[in-house]
Amino acid sequence: MYLLTFIGGAMFGEIVTLFLHCCLIVGKESDRQWEEEQIMRKDEKQEK
């Protein structure tokens, strides 16, 4: 019984960890896109 509880907890922890890693990757990607947009806007203002 303890073994099943341990396995269940490990699986739950793994799923939570995977979800958090995906959130981190998506967050970094959106930050990169935001930075690129800011650079593009800055360049457009300088060209005018």
N, CA, C, O and CB atoms as a CASP TS submission, in Angstrom:
PFRMAT TS
TARGET T0000
AUTHOR 0000-0000-0000
METHOD Language model
MODEL 1
PARENT N/A
ATOM      1  N   MET     1       0.824  -1.194   0.000  1.00  0.00           N
ATOM      2  CA  MET     1       0.000   0.000   0.000  1.00  0.00           C
ATOM      3  C   MET     1       0.873   1.265   0.000  1.00  0.00           C
ATOM      4  O   MET     1       0.587   2.230  -0.709  1.00  0.00           O
ATOM      5  CB  MET     1      -0.940  -0.006   1.215  1.00  0.00           C
ATOM      6  N   TYR     2       1.926   1.241   0.798  1.00  0.00           N
ATOM      7  CA  TYR     2       2.819   2.397   0.835  1.00  0.00           C
ATOM      8  C   TYR     2       3.488   2.618  -0.514  1.00  0.00           C
ATOM      9  O   TYR     2       3.728   3.750  -0.934  1.00  0.00           O
ATOM     10  CB  TYR     2       3.877   2.218   1.922  1.00  0.00           C
ATOM     11  N   LEU     3       3.783   1.512  -1.177  1.00  0.00           N
ATOM     12  CA  LEU     3       4.438   1.619  -2.481  1.00  0.00           C
ATOM     13  C   LEU     3       3.525   2.307  -3.491  1.00  0.00           C
ATOM     14  O   LEU     3       3.978   3.144  -4.272  1.00  0.00           O
ATOM     15  CB  LEU     3       4.843   0.227  -2.994  1.00  0.00           C
ATOM     16  N   LEU     4       2.241   1.957  -3.478  1.00  0.00           N
ATOM     17  CA  LEU     4       1.295   2.594  -4.396  1.00  0.00           C
ATOM     18  C   LEU     4       1.152   4.085  -4.092  1.00  0.00           C
ATOM     19  O   LEU     4       1.051   4.899  -5.010  1.00  0.00           O
ATOM     20  CB  LEU     4      -0.076   1.906  -4.314  1.00  0.00           C
ATOM     21  N   THR     5       1.144   4.438  -2.832  1.00  0.00           N
ATOM     22  CA  THR     5       1.064   5.853  -2.450  1.00  0.00           C
ATOM     23  C   THR     5       2.302   6.596  -2.924  1.00  0.00           C
ATOM     24  O   THR     5       2.205   7.707  -3.446  1.00  0.00           O
ATOM     25  CB  THR     5       0.905   6.001  -0.920  1.00  0.00           C
ATOM     26  N   PHE     6       3.457   5.988  -2.745  1.00  0.00           N
ATOM     27  CA  PHE     6       4.709   6.600  -3.193  1.00  0.00           C
ATOM     28  C   PHE     6       4.713   6.790  -4.704  1.00  0.00           C
ATOM     29  O   PHE     6       5.097   7.852  -5.195  1.00  0.00           O
ATOM     30  CB  PHE     6       5.907   5.744  -2.767  1.00  0.00           C
ATOM     31  N   ILE     7       4.289   5.768  -5.445  1.00  0.00           N
ATOM     32  CA  ILE     7       4.249   5.861  -6.908  1.00  0.00           C
ATOM     33  C   ILE     7       3.258   6.932  -7.343  1.00  0.00           C
ATOM     34  O   ILE     7       3.550   7.706  -8.254  1.00  0.00           O
ATOM     35  CB  ILE     7       3.873   4.499  -7.532  1.00  0.00           C
ATOM     36  N   GLY     8       2.098   6.988  -6.711  1.00  0.00           N
ATOM     37  CA  GLY     8       1.093   7.999  -7.036  1.00  0.00           C
ATOM     38  C   GLY     8       1.609   9.403  -6.769  1.00  0.00           C
ATOM     39  O   GLY     8       1.405  10.305  -7.581  1.00  0.00           O
ATOM     40  N   GLY     9       2.274   9.593  -5.640  1.00  0.00           N
ATOM     41  CA  GLY     9       2.833  10.896  -5.316  1.00  0.00           C
ATOM     42  C   GLY     9       3.922  11.299  -6.291  1.00  0.00           C
ATOM     43  O   GLY     9       4.017  12.462  -6.681  1.00  0.00           O
ATOM     44  N   ALA    10       4.736  10.343  -6.682  1.00  0.00           N
ATOM     45  CA  ALA    10       5.796  10.626  -7.645  1.00  0.00           C
ATOM     46  C   ALA    10       5.205  11.025  -9.002  1.00  0.00           C
ATOM     47  O   ALA    10       5.708  11.945  -9.648  1.00  0.00           O
ATOM     48  CB  ALA    10       6.717   9.401  -7.801  1.00  0.00           C
ATOM     49  N   MET    11       4.158  10.349  -9.431  1.00  0.00           N
ATOM     50  CA  MET    11       3.517  10.685 -10.702  1.00  0.00           C
ATOM     51  C   MET    11       2.889  12.070 -10.633  1.00  0.00           C
ATOM     52  O   MET    11       2.994  12.849 -11.580  1.00  0.00           O
ATOM     53  CB  MET    11       2.454   9.636 -11.067  1.00  0.00           C
ATOM     54  N   PHE    12       2.239  12.379  -9.520  1.00  0.00           N
ATOM     55  CA  PHE    12       1.627  13.699  -9.355  1.00  0.00           C
ATOM     56  C   PHE    12       2.704  14.787  -9.379  1.00  0.00           C
ATOM     57  O   PHE    12       2.539  15.816 -10.034  1.00  0.00           O
ATOM     58  CB  PHE    12       0.820  13.766  -8.033  1.00  0.00           C
ATOM     59  N   GLY    13       3.783  14.560  -8.676  1.00  0.00           N
ATOM     60  CA  GLY    13       4.885  15.525  -8.655  1.00  0.00           C
ATOM     61  C   GLY    13       5.493  15.727 -10.025  1.00  0.00           C
ATOM     62  O   GLY    13       5.851  16.843 -10.400  1.00  0.00           O
ATOM     63  N   GLU    14       5.608  14.646 -10.768  1.00  0.00           N
ATOM     64  CA  GLU    14       6.160  14.731 -12.114  1.00  0.00           C
ATOM     65  C   GLU    14       5.268  15.563 -13.021  1.00  0.00           C
ATOM     66  O   GLU    14       5.761  16.367 -13.813  1.00  0.00           O
ATOM     67  CB  GLU    14       6.348  13.338 -12.700  1.00  0.00           C
ATOM     68  N   ILE    15       3.964  15.378 -12.912  1.00  0.00           N
ATOM     69  CA  ILE    15       3.023  16.145 -13.739  1.00  0.00           C
ATOM     70  C   ILE    15       3.083  17.624 -13.383  1.00  0.00           C
ATOM     71  O   ILE    15       3.084  18.477 -14.271  1.00  0.00           O
ATOM     72  CB  ILE    15       1.585  15.615 -13.564  1.00  0.00           C
ATOM     73  N   VAL    16       3.133  17.934 -12.087  1.00  0.00           N
ATOM     74  CA  VAL    16       3.222  19.332 -11.655  1.00  0.00           C
ATOM     75  C   VAL    16       4.516  19.948 -12.165  1.00  0.00           C
ATOM     76  O   VAL    16       4.507  21.073 -12.666  1.00  0.00           O
ATOM     77  CB  VAL    16       3.143  19.441 -10.110  1.00  0.00           C
ATOM     78  N   THR    17       5.621  19.237 -12.048  1.00  0.00           N
ATOM     79  CA  THR    17       6.910  19.743 -12.510  1.00  0.00           C
ATOM     80  C   THR    17       6.890  19.990 -14.018  1.00  0.00           C
ATOM     81  O   THR    17       7.395  21.011 -14.484  1.00  0.00           O
ATOM     82  CB  THR    17       8.032  18.759 -12.148  1.00  0.00           C
ATOM     83  N   LEU    18       6.318  19.075 -14.774  1.00  0.00           N
ATOM     84  CA  LEU    18       6.222  19.240 -16.225  1.00  0.00           C
ATOM     85  C   LEU    18       5.387  20.470 -16.571  1.00  0.00           C
ATOM     86  O   LEU    18       5.754  21.244 -17.455  1.00  0.00           O
ATOM     87  CB  LEU    18       5.612  17.983 -16.874  1.00  0.00           C
ATOM     88  N   PHE    19       4.268  20.649 -15.874  1.00  0.00           N
ATOM     89  CA  PHE    19       3.410  21.811 -16.109  1.00  0.00           C
ATOM     90  C   PHE    19       4.159  23.111 -15.824  1.00  0.00           C
ATOM     91  O   PHE    19       4.067  24.063 -16.598  1.00  0.00           O
ATOM     92  CB  PHE    19       2.146  21.728 -15.240  1.00  0.00           C
ATOM     93  N   LEU    20       4.896  23.155 -14.722  1.00  0.00           N
ATOM     94  CA  LEU    20       5.635  24.365 -14.369  1.00  0.00           C
ATOM     95  C   LEU    20       6.744  24.660 -15.379  1.00  0.00           C
ATOM     96  O   LEU    20       6.990  25.820 -15.710  1.00  0.00           O
ATOM     97  CB  LEU    20       6.227  24.229 -12.968  1.00  0.00           C
ATOM     98  N   HIS    21       7.406  23.627 -15.862  1.00  0.00           N
ATOM     99  CA  HIS    21       8.430  23.828 -16.889  1.00  0.00           C
ATOM    100  C   HIS    21       7.814  24.381 -18.172  1.00  0.00           C
ATOM    101  O   HIS    21       8.396  25.259 -18.810  1.00  0.00           O
ATOM    102  CB  HIS    21       9.164  22.508 -17.182  1.00  0.00           C
ATOM    103  N   CYS    22       6.651  23.877 -18.552  1.00  0.00           N
ATOM    104  CA  CYS    22       5.976  24.385 -19.750  1.00  0.00           C
ATOM    105  C   CYS    22       5.605  25.853 -19.566  1.00  0.00           C
ATOM    106  O   CYS    22       5.755  26.649 -20.494  1.00  0.00           O
ATOM    107  CB  CYS    22       4.714  23.548 -20.064  1.00  0.00           C
ATOM    108  N   CYS    23       5.121  26.221 -18.376  1.00  0.00           N
ATOM    109  CA  CYS    23       4.791  27.625 -18.097  1.00  0.00           C
ATOM    110  C   CYS    23       6.033  28.487 -18.197  1.00  0.00           C
ATOM    111  O   CYS    23       5.973  29.601 -18.719  1.00  0.00           O
ATOM    112  CB  CYS    23       4.154  27.773 -16.704  1.00  0.00           C
ATOM    113  N   LEU    24       7.151  27.995 -17.708  1.00  0.00           N
ATOM    114  CA  LEU    24       8.401  28.749 -17.763  1.00  0.00           C
ATOM    115  C   LEU    24       8.842  28.964 -19.204  1.00  0.00           C
ATOM    116  O   LEU    24       9.258  30.063 -19.568  1.00  0.00           O
ATOM    117  CB  LEU    24       9.500  28.026 -16.978  1.00  0.00           C
ATOM    118  N   ILE    25       8.753  27.928 -20.021  1.00  0.00           N
ATOM    119  CA  ILE    25       9.155  28.029 -21.426  1.00  0.00           C
ATOM    120  C   ILE    25       8.257  29.015 -22.165  1.00  0.00           C
ATOM    121  O   ILE    25       8.747  29.847 -22.929  1.00  0.00           O
ATOM    122  CB  ILE    25       9.104  26.647 -22.108  1.00  0.00           C
ATOM    123  N   VAL    26       6.943  28.927 -21.944  1.00  0.00           N
ATOM    124  CA  VAL    26       6.005  29.836 -22.608  1.00  0.00           C
ATOM    125  C   VAL    26       6.254  31.271 -22.145  1.00  0.00           C
ATOM    126  O   VAL    26       6.198  32.203 -22.948  1.00  0.00           O
ATOM    127  CB  VAL    26       4.537  29.420 -22.319  1.00  0.00           C
ATOM    128  N   GLY    27       6.525  31.447 -20.862  1.00  0.00           N
ATOM    129  CA  GLY    27       6.802  32.777 -20.332  1.00  0.00           C
ATOM    130  C   GLY    27       8.055  33.386 -20.932  1.00  0.00           C
ATOM    131  O   GLY    27       8.071  34.568 -21.275  1.00  0.00           O
ATOM    132  N   LYS    28       9.100  32.588 -21.062  1.00  0.00           N
ATOM    133  CA  LYS    28      10.333  33.095 -21.665  1.00  0.00           C
ATOM    134  C   LYS    28      10.105  33.474 -23.120  1.00  0.00           C
ATOM    135  O   LYS    28      10.629  34.484 -23.589  1.00  0.00           O
ATOM    136  CB  LYS    28      11.453  32.052 -21.561  1.00  0.00           C
ATOM    137  N   GLU    29       9.333  32.675 -23.829  1.00  0.00           N
ATOM    138  CA  GLU    29       9.060  32.956 -25.234  1.00  0.00           C
ATOM    139  C   GLU    29       8.269  34.249 -25.378  1.00  0.00           C
ATOM    140  O   GLU    29       8.554  35.051 -26.267  1.00  0.00           O
ATOM    141  CB  GLU    29       8.300  31.793 -25.877  1.00  0.00           C
ATOM    142  N   SER    30       7.275  34.461 -24.514  1.00  0.00           N
ATOM    143  CA  SER    30       6.485  35.684 -24.609  1.00  0.00           C
ATOM    144  C   SER    30       7.338  36.899 -24.241  1.00  0.00           C
ATOM    145  O   SER    30       7.166  37.969 -24.824  1.00  0.00           O
ATOM    146  CB  SER    30       5.245  35.600 -23.695  1.00  0.00           C
ATOM    147  N   ASP    31       8.256  36.749 -23.281  1.00  0.00           N
ATOM    148  CA  ASP    31       9.172  37.842 -22.948  1.00  0.00           C
ATOM    149  C   ASP    31      10.055  38.185 -24.137  1.00  0.00           C
ATOM    150  O   ASP    31      10.299  39.357 -24.422  1.00  0.00           O
ATOM    151  CB  ASP    31      10.038  37.472 -21.737  1.00  0.00           C
ATOM    152  N   ARG    32      10.530  37.162 -24.826  1.00  0.00           N
ATOM    153  CA  ARG    32      11.385  37.390 -25.997  1.00  0.00           C
ATOM    154  C   ARG    32      10.599  38.128 -27.084  1.00  0.00           C
ATOM    155  O   ARG    32      11.118  39.052 -27.710  1.00  0.00           O
ATOM    156  CB  ARG    32      11.937  36.043 -26.546  1.00  0.00           C
ATOM    157  N   GLN    33       9.353  37.718 -27.306  1.00  0.00           N
ATOM    158  CA  GLN    33       8.537  38.391 -28.316  1.00  0.00           C
ATOM    159  C   GLN    33       8.273  39.838 -27.919  1.00  0.00           C
ATOM    160  O   GLN    33       8.288  40.725 -28.772  1.00  0.00           O
ATOM    161  CB  GLN    33       7.209  37.646 -28.520  1.00  0.00           C
ATOM    162  N   TRP    34       8.028  40.088 -26.617  1.00  0.00           N
ATOM    163  CA  TRP    34       7.789  41.441 -26.149  1.00  0.00           C
ATOM    164  C   TRP    34       9.025  42.305 -26.374  1.00  0.00           C
ATOM    165  O   TRP    34       8.913  43.450 -26.812  1.00  0.00           O
ATOM    166  CB  TRP    34       7.398  41.435 -24.668  1.00  0.00           C
ATOM    167  N   GLU    35      10.205  41.759 -26.073  1.00  0.00           N
ATOM    168  CA  GLU    35      11.444  42.510 -26.288  1.00  0.00           C
ATOM    169  C   GLU    35      11.636  42.828 -27.765  1.00  0.00           C
ATOM    170  O   GLU    35      12.047  43.936 -28.110  1.00  0.00           O
ATOM    171  CB  GLU    35      12.652  41.721 -25.757  1.00  0.00           C
ATOM    172  N   GLU    36      11.345  41.877 -28.633  1.00  0.00           N
ATOM    173  CA  GLU    36      11.489  42.114 -30.069  1.00  0.00           C
ATOM    174  C   GLU    36      10.535  43.212 -30.531  1.00  0.00           C
ATOM    175  O   GLU    36      10.905  44.045 -31.358  1.00  0.00           O
ATOM    176  CB  GLU    36      11.231  40.818 -30.858  1.00  0.00           C
ATOM    177  N   GLU    37       9.302  43.219 -30.001  1.00  0.00           N
ATOM    178  CA  GLU    37       8.342  44.259 -30.361  1.00  0.00           C
ATOM    179  C   GLU    37       8.838  45.631 -29.915  1.00  0.00           C
ATOM    180  O   GLU    37       8.711  46.611 -30.650  1.00  0.00           O
ATOM    181  CB  GLU    37       6.971  43.963 -29.739  1.00  0.00           C
ATOM    182  N   GLN    38       9.400  45.698 -28.717  1.00  0.00           N
ATOM    183  CA  GLN    38       9.908  46.981 -28.221  1.00  0.00           C
ATOM    184  C   GLN    38      11.064  47.479 -29.088  1.00  0.00           C
ATOM    185  O   GLN    38      11.155  48.675 -29.368  1.00  0.00           O
ATOM    186  CB  GLN    38      10.363  46.850 -26.754  1.00  0.00           C
ATOM    187  N   ILE    39      11.938  46.582 -29.510  1.00  0.00           N
ATOM    188  CA  ILE    39      13.058  46.966 -30.372  1.00  0.00           C
ATOM    189  C   ILE    39      12.548  47.453 -31.723  1.00  0.00           C
ATOM    190  O   ILE    39      13.042  48.443 -32.264  1.00  0.00           O
ATOM    191  CB  ILE    39      14.028  45.782 -30.563  1.00  0.00           C
ATOM    192  N   MET    40      11.546  46.743 -32.268  1.00  0.00           N
ATOM    193  CA  MET    40      10.979  47.153 -33.553  1.00  0.00           C
ATOM    194  C   MET    40      10.337  48.529 -33.442  1.00  0.00           C
ATOM    195  O   MET    40      10.512  49.362 -34.331  1.00  0.00           O
ATOM    196  CB  MET    40       9.948  46.125 -34.041  1.00  0.00           C
ATOM    197  N   ARG    41       9.602  48.778 -32.372  1.00  0.00           N
ATOM    198  CA  ARG    41       8.965  50.088 -32.188  1.00  0.00           C
ATOM    199  C   ARG    41      10.016  51.178 -32.060  1.00  0.00           C
ATOM    200  O   ARG    41       9.859  52.264 -32.618  1.00  0.00           O
ATOM    201  CB  ARG    41       8.055  50.083 -30.947  1.00  0.00           C
ATOM    202  N   LYS    42      11.080  50.895 -31.331  1.00  0.00           N
ATOM    203  CA  LYS    42      12.150  51.877 -31.151  1.00  0.00           C
ATOM    204  C   LYS    42      12.794  52.194 -32.502  1.00  0.00           C
ATOM    205  O   LYS    42      13.058  53.356 -32.811  1.00  0.00           O
ATOM    206  CB  LYS    42      13.216  51.355 -30.148  1.00  0.00           C
ATOM    207  N   ASP    43      13.048  51.151 -33.309  1.00  0.00           N
ATOM    208  CA  ASP    43      13.649  51.350 -34.627  1.00  0.00           C
ATOM    209  C   ASP    43      12.718  52.150 -35.540  1.00  0.00           C
ATOM    210  O   ASP    43      13.178  53.009 -36.292  1.00  0.00           O
ATOM    211  CB  ASP    43      13.986  49.995 -35.270  1.00  0.00           C
ATOM    212  N   GLU    44      11.406  51.871 -35.479  1.00  0.00           N
ATOM    213  CA  GLU    44      10.449  52.592 -36.317  1.00  0.00           C
ATOM    214  C   GLU    44      10.413  54.068 -35.937  1.00  0.00           C
ATOM    215  O   GLU    44      10.327  54.932 -36.809  1.00  0.00           O
ATOM    216  CB  GLU    44       9.045  51.974 -36.189  1.00  0.00           C
ATOM    217  N   LYS    45      10.479  54.360 -34.640  1.00  0.00           N
ATOM    218  CA  LYS    45      10.468  55.760 -34.200  1.00  0.00           C
ATOM    219  C   LYS    45      11.741  56.479 -34.655  1.00  0.00           C
ATOM    220  O   LYS    45      11.688  57.661 -34.995  1.00  0.00           O
ATOM    221  CB  LYS    45      10.330  55.843 -32.661  1.00  0.00           C
ATOM    222  N   GLN    46      12.862  55.797 -34.668  1.00  0.00           N
ATOM    223  CA  GLN    46      14.116  56.410 -35.086  1.00  0.00           C
ATOM    224  C   GLN    46      14.141  56.666 -36.578  1.00  0.00           C
ATOM    225  O   GLN    46      14.781  57.616 -37.029  1.00  0.00           O
ATOM    226  CB  GLN    46      15.284  55.536 -34.696  1.00  0.00           C
ATOM    227  N   GLU    47      13.450  55.829 -37.360  1.00  0.00           N
ATOM    228  CA  GLU    47      13.418  55.996 -38.812  1.00  0.00           C
ATOM    229  C   GLU    47      12.569  57.195 -39.224  1.00  0.00           C
ATOM    230  O   GLU    47      12.805  57.779 -40.282  1.00  0.00           O
ATOM    231  CB  GLU    47      12.885  54.732 -39.473  1.00  0.00           C
ATOM    232  N   LYS    48      11.592  57.568 -38.414  1.00  0.00           N
ATOM    233  CA  LYS    48      10.687  58.659 -38.781  1.00  0.00           C
ATOM    234  C   LYS    48      11.304  59.993 -38.623  1.00  0.00           C
ATOM    235  O   LYS    48      10.661  61.007 -38.894  1.00  0.00           O
ATOM    236  CB  LYS    48       9.454  58.605 -37.980  1.00  0.00           C
TER
END
